[in-house]
Amino acid sequence: MDRAEIIAKIQDVMIDVLDLDELSLTEATTAKDVEGWDSLSHLRLIVAVEQDFGLKFTTGEIERLKNIGDMVNTIQSKQ
């Protein structure tokens, strides 16, 4: 799966978890850029992304996720 496909899949998960009508993600997108993406919803997003991609993040990996690009890098490293 390439980076654009991973971002599109993450975007779909975020739209569902955050109950948004639409969302446009880039690799530079952070929680500050997305309405409703707070610490509680971040945990829900992590769980949903893990389920959707069939993987598990370590605590250290989760702590290093600063933007969508970091999440894509981590997902790619686990595929």
Secondary structure, 3 states (H helix, E strand, C coil): CCHHHHHHHHHHHHHHHCCCCCCCCCCCCCHHHCCCCCHHHHHHHHHHHHHHHCCCCCHHHHHCCCCHHHHHHHHHHCC
